[in-house]
Amino acid sequence: MEYLIELLKIVLPAGLVIYGMFIITVSFLKKEKEMKWVDIRTKNTELLLPLRLQAGERLCLLLERISPNNLIRRVNEPGLTAGELHGRLTEEIRNEFNHNLSQQVYFSDDTWETVRTAVEQTISLVNRSSQEVSGDEKSLELAKKIFQAALAQEKDIIGHALKKIKDEIRMYF
């Protein structure tokens, strides 16, 4: 029995010391892991923030370029017929959108859906306006119809999409 008590006098303090060391080691490793995680997130933010800003700039540029006012000024040339202008406008909108498809990875699904809807509604506006004009008429007639339809819209979808993009970018600051 005395042998057991002597053994406990040695084993019990040693066990407590080992348990204390275990707790300290686990705590230290946990803090190290948290520090590395914070470091990774900081580096990630340093890399991703400029990419997100650039993606926001590109989407804003896309929306500005496909707005009816800017689009018609850029694409319309003297001597075009309404049918030719219609084809060029829809092609230009689709090209601009396809060129910027990769930017969706930097934005929420809701914001990207708003951008996509703005593009689709702009194409729809051009198509509706072209149905009101004969394809052989001057391109100026189609341009007038597009401007009238854009002004008659209740909601400025391009302005709404621009606001969504800007709001999402502001979340990072």
MDTraj code that builds the backbone (N, CA, C; nanometers):
import mdtraj as md
import numpy as np

residues = "MET GLU TYR LEU ILE GLU LEU LEU LYS ILE VAL LEU PRO ALA GLY LEU VAL ILE TYR GLY MET PHE ILE ILE THR VAL SER PHE LEU LYS LYS GLU LYS GLU MET LYS TRP VAL ASP ILE ARG THR LYS ASN THR GLU LEU LEU LEU PRO LEU ARG LEU GLN ALA GLY GLU ARG LEU CYS LEU LEU LEU GLU ARG ILE SER PRO ASN ASN LEU ILE ARG ARG VAL ASN GLU PRO GLY LEU THR ALA GLY GLU LEU HIS GLY ARG LEU THR GLU GLU ILE ARG ASN GLU PHE ASN HIS ASN LEU SER GLN GLN VAL TYR PHE SER ASP ASP THR TRP GLU THR VAL ARG THR ALA VAL GLU GLN THR ILE SER LEU VAL ASN ARG SER SER GLN GLU VAL SER GLY ASP GLU LYS SER LEU GLU LEU ALA LYS LYS ILE PHE GLN ALA ALA LEU ALA GLN GLU LYS ASP ILE ILE GLY HIS ALA LEU LYS LYS ILE LYS ASP GLU ILE ARG MET TYR PHE".split()
xyz = np.array([
    [0.0815, -0.1180, 0.0000],
    [0.0000, 0.0000, 0.0000],
    [0.0869, 0.1258, 0.0000],
    [0.1913, 0.1218, 0.0805],
    [0.2807, 0.2344, 0.0891],
    [0.3477, 0.2599, -0.0464],
    [0.3715, 0.1524, -0.1169],
    [0.4302, 0.1623, -0.2500],
    [0.3347, 0.2372, -0.3444],
    [0.2058, 0.2113, -0.3345],
    [0.1036, 0.2762, -0.4171],
    [0.0956, 0.4256, -0.3859],
    [0.1039, 0.4624, -0.2611],
    [0.0979, 0.6030, -0.2215],
    [0.2223, 0.6765, -0.2745],
    [0.3379, 0.6158, -0.2640],
    [0.4595, 0.6772, -0.3159],
    [0.4509, 0.6952, -0.4682],
    [0.3945, 0.5948, -0.5340],
    [0.3768, 0.6027, -0.6794],
    [0.2814, 0.7163, -0.7160],
    [0.1725, 0.7313, -0.6418],
    [0.0771, 0.8395, -0.6657],
    [0.1406, 0.9761, -0.6415],
    [0.2286, 0.9874, -0.5421],
    [0.2967, 1.1136, -0.5139],
    [0.3825, 1.1571, -0.6329],
    [0.4291, 1.0634, -0.7089],
    [0.5132, 1.0949, -0.8244],
    [0.4273, 1.1124, -0.9502],
    [0.3334, 1.0206, -0.9718],
    [0.2546, 1.0193, -1.0955],
    [0.1543, 1.1340, -1.1003],
    [0.0877, 1.1635, -0.9891],
    [-0.0161, 1.2674, -0.9884],
    [0.0412, 1.4056, -1.0229],
    [0.1488, 1.4539, -0.9612],
    [0.2039, 1.5838, -1.0031],
    [0.2559, 1.5811, -1.1465],
    [0.3170, 1.4697, -1.1844],
    [0.3669, 1.4600, -1.3224],
    [0.2496, 1.4655, -1.4209],
    [0.1412, 1.3994, -1.3875],
    [0.0219, 1.4021, -1.4734],
    [-0.0366, 1.5422, -1.4835],
    [-0.0391, 1.6143, -1.3722],
    [-0.0903, 1.7513, -1.3734],
    [-0.0006, 1.8430, -1.4573],
    [0.1300, 1.8240, -1.4452],
    [0.2225, 1.9034, -1.5247],
    [0.2037, 1.8727, -1.6736],
    [0.1905, 1.7467, -1.7086],
    [0.1692, 1.7079, -1.8491],
    [0.0370, 1.7642, -1.8999],
    [-0.0689, 1.7563, -1.8183],
    [-0.1997, 1.8111, -1.8589],
    [-0.1904, 1.9624, -1.8797],
    [-0.1195, 2.0313, -1.7899],
    [-0.1013, 2.1759, -1.8046],
    [-0.0254, 2.2096, -1.9321],
    [0.0777, 2.1344, -1.9598],
    [0.1544, 2.1562, -2.0832],
    [0.0666, 2.1319, -2.2066],
    [-0.0184, 2.0306, -2.1980],
    [-0.1094, 1.9999, -2.3091],
    [-0.2033, 2.1174, -2.3357],
    [-0.2601, 2.1718, -2.2303],
    [-0.3532, 2.2847, -2.2440],
    [-0.2804, 2.4068, -2.3012],
    [-0.1620, 2.4342, -2.2534],
    [-0.0848, 2.5492, -2.3033],
    [-0.0498, 2.5291, -2.4503],
    [-0.0087, 2.4088, -2.4860],
    [0.0281, 2.3794, -2.6253],
    [-0.0921, 2.3933, -2.7179],
    [-0.2061, 2.3394, -2.6763],
    [-0.3267, 2.3500, -2.7588],
    [-0.3675, 2.4956, -2.7752],
    [-0.3603, 2.5720, -2.6679],
    [-0.3954, 2.7139, -2.6750],
    [-0.2999, 2.7889, -2.7683],
    [-0.1714, 2.7595, -2.7570],
    [-0.0720, 2.8236, -2.8423],
    [-0.0965, 2.7897, -2.9891],
    [-0.1208, 2.6635, -3.0189],
    [-0.1452, 2.6220, -3.1571],
    [-0.2740, 2.6845, -3.2125],
    [-0.3738, 2.6968, -3.1280],
    [-0.4989, 2.7592, -3.1712],
    [-0.4764, 2.9067, -3.2062],
    [-0.4004, 2.9767, -3.1245],
    [-0.3712, 3.1173, -3.1534],
    [-0.2853, 3.1315, -3.2781],
    [-0.1903, 3.0422, -3.2972],
    [-0.1079, 3.0447, -3.4173],
    [-0.1940, 3.0233, -3.5422],
    [-0.2867, 2.9304, -3.5323],
    [-0.3771, 2.9032, -3.6452],
    [-0.4611, 3.0269, -3.6759],
    [-0.5132, 3.0909, -3.5743],
    [-0.5924, 3.2125, -3.5938],
    [-0.5082, 3.3245, -3.6557],
    [-0.3842, 3.3383, -3.6111],
    [-0.2960, 3.4410, -3.6660],
    [-0.2680, 3.4139, -3.8137],
    [-0.2439, 3.2888, -3.8486],
    [-0.2192, 3.2545, -3.9892],
    [-0.3444, 3.2790, -4.0716],
    [-0.4612, 3.2477, -4.0172],
    [-0.5865, 3.2701, -4.0880],
    [-0.6078, 3.4198, -4.1136],
    [-0.5796, 3.5024, -4.0145],
    [-0.5915, 3.6472, -4.0307],
    [-0.4922, 3.6963, -4.1355],
    [-0.3715, 3.6441, -4.1334],
    [-0.2693, 3.6822, -4.2313],
    [-0.3125, 3.6437, -4.3727],
    [-0.3664, 3.5250, -4.3873],
    [-0.4143, 3.4793, -4.5191],
    [-0.5287, 3.5673, -4.5672],
    [-0.6220, 3.5982, -4.4785],
    [-0.7352, 3.6839, -4.5175],
    [-0.6877, 3.8240, -4.5551],
    [-0.5889, 3.8755, -4.4837],
    [-0.5357, 4.0077, -4.5158],
    [-0.4700, 4.0069, -4.6535],
    [-0.3876, 3.9056, -4.6791],
    [-0.3246, 3.8959, -4.8105],
    [-0.4280, 3.8746, -4.9195],
    [-0.5297, 3.7954, -4.8894],
    [-0.6373, 3.7706, -4.9849],
    [-0.7092, 3.9009, -5.0187],
    [-0.7362, 3.9801, -4.9169],
    [-0.8030, 4.1085, -4.9386],
    [-0.7150, 4.2025, -5.0205],
    [-0.5856, 4.2020, -4.9915],
    [-0.4936, 4.2869, -5.0678],
    [-0.4917, 4.2504, -5.2156],
    [-0.5100, 4.1223, -5.2448],
    [-0.5110, 4.0782, -5.3841],
    [-0.6476, 4.0955, -5.4492],
    [-0.7529, 4.0621, -5.3759],
    [-0.8864, 4.0627, -5.4359],
    [-0.9498, 4.2003, -5.4462],
    [-0.9202, 4.2872, -5.3535],
    [-0.9838, 4.4193, -5.3566],
    [-0.9559, 4.4937, -5.4871],
    [-0.8317, 4.5009, -5.5327],
    [-0.8087, 4.5686, -5.6612],
    [-0.8798, 4.4981, -5.7774],
    [-0.8868, 4.3653, -5.7732],
    [-0.9570, 4.2930, -5.8800],
    [-1.1071, 4.3225, -5.8774],
    [-1.1630, 4.3293, -5.7571],
    [-1.3058, 4.3609, -5.7459],
    [-1.3337, 4.5033, -5.7928],
    [-1.2459, 4.5946, -5.7569],
    [-1.2635, 4.7331, -5.8025],
    [-1.2548, 4.7411, -5.9543],
    [-1.1600, 4.6714, -6.0109],
    [-1.1446, 4.6714, -6.1567],
    [-1.2675, 4.6078, -6.2230],
    [-1.3190, 4.5016, -6.1643],
    [-1.4386, 4.4386, -6.2192],
    [-1.5578, 4.5344, -6.2111],
    [-1.5672, 4.6074, -6.1015],
    [-1.6742, 4.7063, -6.0883],
    [-1.6625, 4.8157, -6.1928],
    [-1.5400, 4.8598, -6.2148],
    [-1.5182, 4.9619, -6.3182],
    [-1.5598, 4.9092, -6.4552],
    [-1.5244, 4.7856, -6.4833],
    [-1.5568, 4.7285, -6.6143],
    [-1.7075, 4.7113, -6.6323],
    [-1.7770, 4.6699, -6.5257],
    [-1.9221, 4.6558, -6.5380],
    [-1.9900, 4.7915, -6.5512],
    [-1.9397, 4.8912, -6.4796],
    [-1.9956, 5.0264, -6.4956],
    [-1.9725, 5.0757, -6.6376],
    [-1.8543, 5.0505, -6.6904],
    [-1.8243, 5.0897, -6.8282],
    [-1.9155, 5.0162, -6.9264],
    [-1.9371, 4.8872, -6.9038],
    [-2.0303, 4.8104, -6.9879],
    [-2.1675, 4.8758, -6.9895],
    [-2.2190, 4.9060, -6.8721],
    [-2.3531, 4.9644, -6.8638],
    [-2.3591, 5.1024, -6.9284],
    [-2.2562, 5.1805, -6.9085],
    [-2.2531, 5.3128, -6.9711],
    [-2.2448, 5.3006, -7.1234],
    [-2.1679, 5.2041, -7.1711],
    [-2.1511, 5.1874, -7.3160],
    [-2.2785, 5.1364, -7.3835],
    [-2.3607, 5.0591, -7.3112],
    [-2.4829, 5.0064, -7.3737],
    [-2.6049, 5.0931, -7.3455],
    [-2.5882, 5.2017, -7.2722],
    [-2.7032, 5.2901, -7.2531],
    [-2.7418, 5.3450, -7.3912],
    [-2.8712, 5.3537, -7.4199],
    [-2.9136, 5.3927, -7.5545],
    [-2.8476, 5.5203, -7.6069],
    [-2.8344, 5.6193, -7.5239],
    [-2.7764, 5.7459, -7.5671],
    [-2.6326, 5.7268, -7.6155],
    [-2.5500, 5.6631, -7.5338],
    [-2.4098, 5.6433, -7.5707],
    [-2.3937, 5.5433, -7.6848],
    [-2.4748, 5.4408, -7.6826],
    [-2.4654, 5.3355, -7.7833],
    [-2.4961, 5.3890, -7.9231],
    [-2.6029, 5.4645, -7.9347],
    [-2.6420, 5.5167, -8.0662],
    [-2.5394, 5.6168, -8.1166],
    [-2.4901, 5.7025, -8.0292],
    [-2.3871, 5.7986, -8.0715],
    [-2.2623, 5.7282, -8.1238],
    [-2.2263, 5.6181, -8.0623],
    [-2.1045, 5.5488, -8.0994],
    [-2.1216, 5.4644, -8.2254],
    [-2.2377, 5.4036, -8.2434],
    [-2.2569, 5.3058, -8.3507],
    [-2.3165, 5.3666, -8.4775],
    [-2.4032, 5.4642, -8.4625],
    [-2.4735, 5.5197, -8.5780],
    [-2.3781, 5.5963, -8.6696],
    [-2.3889, 5.5687, -8.7979],
    [-2.3100, 5.6382, -8.8991],
    [-2.4053, 5.6916, -9.0059],
    [-2.3690, 5.8011, -9.0702],
    [-2.4546, 5.8532, -9.1776],
    [-2.4674, 5.7493, -9.2896],
    [-2.5855, 5.7390, -9.3442],
    [-2.6088, 5.6490, -9.4563],
    [-2.6565, 5.5104, -9.4166],
    [-2.6632, 5.4809, -9.2876],
    [-2.7135, 5.3499, -9.2450],
    [-2.8652, 5.3475, -9.2517],
    [-2.9202, 5.2312, -9.2794],
    [-3.0650, 5.2139, -9.2718],
    [-3.1006, 5.1722, -9.1302],
    [-3.2293, 5.1776, -9.1008],
    [-3.2751, 5.1384, -8.9674],
    [-3.2431, 4.9916, -8.9409],
    [-3.2570, 4.9069, -9.0414],
    [-3.2263, 4.7642, -9.0253],
    [-3.0782, 4.7410, -8.9959],
    [-2.9925, 4.8136, -9.0642],
    [-2.8486, 4.7996, -9.0401],
    [-2.8113, 4.8489, -8.9003],
    [-2.8705, 4.9605, -8.8607],
    [-2.8439, 5.0141, -8.7272],
    [-2.8907, 4.9159, -8.6207],
    [-3.0082, 4.8595, -8.6420],
    [-3.0606, 4.7607, -8.5460],
    [-2.9623, 4.6450, -8.5296],
    [-2.9139, 4.5932, -8.6398],
    [-2.8182, 4.4829, -8.6340],
    [-2.6904, 4.5214, -8.5611],
    [-2.6403, 4.6394, -8.5898],
    [-2.5165, 4.6852, -8.5255],
    [-2.5358, 4.7076, -8.3753],
    [-2.6510, 4.7650, -8.3398],
    [-2.6772, 4.7917, -8.1979],
    [-2.6837, 4.6623, -8.1178],
    [-2.7616, 4.5662, -8.1661],
    [-2.7736, 4.4400, -8.0925],
    [-2.6398, 4.3660, -8.0881],
    [-2.5658, 4.3699, -8.1971],
    [-2.4348, 4.3045, -8.1995],
    [-2.3395, 4.3719, -8.1005],
    [-2.3413, 4.5031, -8.0965],
    [-2.2535, 4.5768, -8.0053],
    [-2.2877, 4.5459, -7.8594],
    [-2.4161, 4.5417, -7.8267],
    [-2.4574, 4.5117, -7.6890],
    [-2.4120, 4.3712, -7.6508],
    [-2.4354, 4.2763, -7.7384],
    [-2.3958, 4.1377, -7.7081],
    [-2.2445, 4.1239, -7.6963],
    [-2.1713, 4.1904, -7.7836],
    [-2.0250, 4.1849, -7.7755],
    [-1.9738, 4.2441, -7.6443],
    [-2.0293, 4.3573, -7.6070],
    [-1.9883, 4.4210, -7.4806],
    [-2.0172, 4.3290, -7.3630],
    [-2.1342, 4.2685, -7.3629],
    [-2.1724, 4.1794, -7.2528],
    [-2.0818, 4.0559, -7.2502],
    [-2.0625, 3.9933, -7.3652],
    [-1.9783, 3.8734, -7.3714],
    [-1.8347, 3.9038, -7.3293],
    [-1.7881, 4.0226, -7.3602],
    [-1.6525, 4.0620, -7.3248],
    [-1.6361, 4.0743, -7.1731],
    [-1.7449, 4.0983, -7.1021],
    [-1.7386, 4.1210, -6.9577],
    [-1.8019, 4.0101, -6.8745],
    [-1.8291, 3.8964, -6.9344],
    [-1.8923, 3.7859, -6.8609],
    [-1.8116, 3.7405, -6.7399],
    [-1.6822, 3.7425, -6.7505],
    [-1.5983, 3.6916, -6.6409],
    [-1.6056, 3.7781, -6.5153],
    [-1.6566, 3.8980, -6.5258],
    [-1.6619, 3.9876, -6.4096],
    [-1.7637, 3.9407, -6.3061],
    [-1.8516, 3.8485, -6.3450],
    [-1.9559, 3.8036, -6.2533],
    [-1.8993, 3.7330, -6.1300],
    [-1.7789, 3.6786, -6.1387],
    [-1.7229, 3.6069, -6.0241],
    [-1.6902, 3.7004, -5.9082],
    [-1.6805, 3.8289, -5.9334],
    [-1.6449, 3.9239, -5.8288],
    [-1.7667, 3.9889, -5.7631],
    [-1.8868, 3.9524, -5.8085],
    [-2.0082, 4.0158, -5.7561],
    [-2.1088, 3.9120, -5.7103],
    [-2.2000, 3.9565, -5.6270],
    [-2.3048, 3.8666, -5.5779],
    [-2.3955, 3.8266, -5.6942],
    [-2.4659, 3.7171, -5.6751],
    [-2.5582, 3.6702, -5.7782],
    [-2.6661, 3.7740, -5.8066],
    [-2.7109, 3.8411, -5.7024],
    [-2.8162, 3.9410, -5.7184],
    [-2.7686, 4.0587, -5.8048],
    [-2.6483, 4.1058, -5.7794],
    [-2.5941, 4.2169, -5.8583],
    [-2.5714, 4.1745, -6.0025],
    [-2.5152, 4.0560, -6.0219],
    [-2.4912, 4.0088, -6.1583],
    [-2.6237, 3.9912, -6.2326],
    [-2.7249, 3.9411, -6.1653],
    [-2.8559, 3.9229, -6.2289],
    [-2.9134, 4.0585, -6.2701],
    [-2.8914, 4.1619, -6.1904],
    [-2.9374, 4.2965, -6.2251],
    [-2.8659, 4.3469, -6.3499],
    [-2.7351, 4.3219, -6.3598],
    [-2.6587, 4.3630, -6.4784],
    [-2.7098, 4.2878, -6.6009],
    [-2.7274, 4.1572, -6.5868],
    [-2.7741, 4.0752, -6.6987],
    [-2.9135, 4.1204, -6.7446],
    [-2.9989, 4.1513, -6.6496],
    [-3.1333, 4.2000, -6.6819],
    [-3.1262, 4.3337, -6.7553],
    [-3.0356, 4.4208, -6.7132],
    [-3.0210, 4.5506, -6.7802],
    [-2.9795, 4.5307, -6.9253],
    [-2.8886, 4.4383, -6.9488],
    [-2.8447, 4.4104, -7.0856],
    [-2.9608, 4.3549, -7.1682],
    [-3.0321, 4.2586, -7.1117],
    [-3.1446, 4.1983, -7.1841],
    [-3.2538, 4.3002, -7.2132],
    [-3.2824, 4.3866, -7.1173],
    [-3.3870, 4.4867, -7.1393],
    [-3.3438, 4.5919, -7.2407],
    [-3.2155, 4.6208, -7.2470],
    [-3.1668, 4.7145, -7.3484],
    [-3.1816, 4.6534, -7.4875],
    [-3.1474, 4.5266, -7.5007],
    [-3.1679, 4.4574, -7.6299],
    [-3.3155, 4.4551, -7.6643],
    [-3.3977, 4.4278, -7.5657],
    [-3.5423, 4.4247, -7.5874],
    [-3.5946, 4.5621, -7.6315],
    [-3.5427, 4.6681, -7.5708],
    [-3.5827, 4.8044, -7.6083],
    [-3.5459, 4.8327, -7.7529],
    [-3.4267, 4.7928, -7.7938],
    [-3.3823, 4.8132, -7.9323],
    [-3.4704, 4.7320, -8.0271],
    [-3.4991, 4.6081, -7.9907],
    [-3.5828, 4.5229, -8.0763],
    [-3.7250, 4.5768, -8.0897],
    [-3.7843, 4.6192, -7.9782],
    [-3.9198, 4.6758, -7.9831],
    [-3.9232, 4.8015, -8.0692],
    [-3.8215, 4.8846, -8.0528],
    [-3.8174, 5.0091, -8.1300],
    [-3.7992, 4.9806, -8.2788],
    [-3.7224, 4.8798, -8.3115],
    [-3.6993, 4.8489, -8.4531],
    [-3.8247, 4.7927, -8.5191],
    [-3.9138, 4.7355, -8.4417],
    [-4.0394, 4.6849, -8.4984],
    [-4.1332, 4.7976, -8.5379],
    [-4.1120, 4.9146, -8.4824],
    [-4.1965, 5.0293, -8.5132],
    [-4.1480, 5.1065, -8.6355],
    [-4.0329, 5.0672, -8.6879],
    [-3.9722, 5.1383, -8.8005],
    [-3.9441, 5.0385, -8.9112],
    [-3.9657, 5.0799, -9.0332],
    [-3.9320, 4.9956, -9.1469],
    [-3.7801, 4.9829, -9.1581],
    [-3.7312, 4.8669, -9.1960],
    [-3.5878, 4.8436, -9.2080],
    [-3.5210, 4.9287, -9.3130],
    [-3.5996, 4.9823, -9.4097],
    [-3.5428, 5.0628, -9.5167],
    [-3.5329, 5.2107, -9.4822],
    [-3.5951, 5.2521, -9.3733],
    [-3.5904, 5.3936, -9.3355],
    [-3.4506, 5.4307, -9.2891],
    [-3.4286, 5.5598, -9.2723],
    [-3.2990, 5.6082, -9.2246],
    [-3.2788, 5.5659, -9.0783],
    [-3.1542, 5.5498, -9.0442],
    [-3.1208, 5.5072, -8.9075],
    [-3.1651, 5.6105, -8.8037],
    [-3.1764, 5.7352, -8.8451],
    [-3.2189, 5.8412, -8.7549],
    [-3.3587, 5.8141, -8.6991],
    [-3.4452, 5.7544, -8.7804],
    [-3.5808, 5.7230, -8.7340],
    [-3.5772, 5.6181, -8.6228],
    [-3.4956, 5.5173, -8.6417],
    [-3.4823, 5.4154, -8.5365],
    [-3.4218, 5.4772, -8.4111],
    [-3.3221, 5.5611, -8.4265],
    [-3.2595, 5.6262, -8.3113],
    [-3.3633, 5.7077, -8.2327],
    [-3.4495, 5.7795, -8.3043],
    [-3.5546, 5.8568, -8.2373],
    [-3.6476, 5.7660, -8.1588],
    [-3.6880, 5.6547, -8.2198],
    [-3.7782, 5.5595, -8.1525],
    [-3.7124, 5.5007, -8.0270],
    [-3.5841, 5.4718, -8.0365],
    [-3.5135, 5.4156, -7.9204],
    [-3.5062, 5.5195, -7.8085],
    [-3.4754, 5.6449, -7.8444],
    [-3.4700, 5.7501, -7.7429],
    [-3.6068, 5.7695, -7.6781],
    [-3.7118, 5.7682, -7.7580],
    [-3.8469, 5.7841, -7.7045],
    [-3.8827, 5.6690, -7.6109],
    [-3.8507, 5.5482, -7.6520],
    [-3.8810, 5.4311, -7.5686],
    [-3.8008, 5.4350, -7.4385],
    [-3.6757, 5.4780, -7.4465],
    [-3.5925, 5.4860, -7.3258],
    [-3.6476, 5.5905, -7.2293],
    [-3.6930, 5.7027, -7.2829],
    [-3.7501, 5.8068, -7.1975],
    [-3.8839, 5.7641, -7.1381],
    [-3.9577, 5.6804, -7.2102],
    [-4.0892, 5.6371, -7.1643],
    [-4.0816, 5.5276, -7.0577],
    [-3.9664, 5.4676, -7.0404],
    [-3.9544, 5.3611, -6.9406],
    [-3.9779, 5.4173, -6.8015],
    [-4.0525, 5.3408, -6.7216],
    [-4.0803, 5.3840, -6.5854],
    [-3.9560, 5.3751, -6.4977],
    [-3.8778, 5.2710, -6.5199],
    [-3.7614, 5.2459, -6.4360],
    [-3.6353, 5.2473, -6.5218],
    [-3.5373, 5.3237, -6.4788],
    [-3.4087, 5.3279, -6.5480],
    [-3.3282, 5.2059, -6.5043],
    [-3.3383, 5.0987, -6.5812],
    [-3.2758, 4.9723, -6.5437],
    [-3.1238, 4.9826, -6.5420],
    [-3.0660, 5.0591, -6.6328],
    [-2.9202, 5.0749, -6.6346],
    [-2.8764, 5.1547, -6.5115],
    [-2.9492, 5.2583, -6.4777],
    [-2.9180, 5.3354, -6.3567],
    [-2.9306, 5.2499, -6.2317],
    [-3.0312, 5.1628, -6.2287],
    [-3.0501, 5.0721, -6.1148],
    [-2.9332, 4.9745, -6.1043],
    [-2.8906, 4.9186, -6.2166],
    [-2.7778, 4.8242, -6.2168],
    [-2.6491, 4.8944, -6.1731],
    [-2.6276, 5.0167, -6.2212],
    [-2.5095, 5.0927, -6.1795],
    [-2.5103, 5.1159, -6.0281],
    [-2.6271, 5.1473, -5.9740],
    [-2.6388, 5.1697, -5.8297],
    [-2.6069, 5.0422, -5.7526],
    [-2.6550, 4.9268, -5.8009],
    [-2.6273, 4.7989, -5.7336],
    [-2.4774, 4.7706, -5.7320],
    [-2.4115, 4.7949, -5.8441],
    [-2.2669, 4.7708, -5.8518],
    [-2.1937, 4.8629, -5.7546],
    [-2.2282, 4.9904, -5.7557],
    [-2.1616, 5.0869, -5.6680],
    [-2.1862, 5.0534, -5.5210],
    [-2.3081, 5.0128, -5.4883],
    [-2.3388, 4.9767, -5.3502],
    [-2.2567, 4.8568, -5.3053],
    [-2.2422, 4.7587, -5.3932],
    [-2.1641, 4.6404, -5.3564],
    [-2.0155, 4.6756, -5.3421],
    [-1.9652, 4.7617, -5.4263],
    [-1.8248, 4.8042, -5.4150],
    [-1.8030, 4.8810, -5.2847],
    [-1.8997, 4.9630, -5.2470],
    [-1.8870, 5.0419, -5.1240],
    [-1.8815, 4.9533, -4.9984],
    [-1.9332, 4.8320, -5.0072],
    [-1.9289, 4.7410, -4.8922],
    [-1.7852, 4.7068, -4.8550],
    [-1.6930, 4.7141, -4.9482],
    [-1.5549, 4.6783, -4.9209],
    [-1.4744, 4.7909, -4.8604],
    [-1.5350, 4.9069, -4.8472],
    [-1.4622, 5.0215, -4.7905],
    [-1.5196, 5.0617, -4.6568],
])
top = md.Topology()
chain = top.add_chain()
for i, resn in enumerate(residues, 1):
    res = top.add_residue(resn, chain, resSeq=i)
    for name in ("N", "CA", "C"):
        top.add_atom(name, md.element.get_by_symbol(name[0]), res)
traj = md.Trajectory(xyz[None], top)
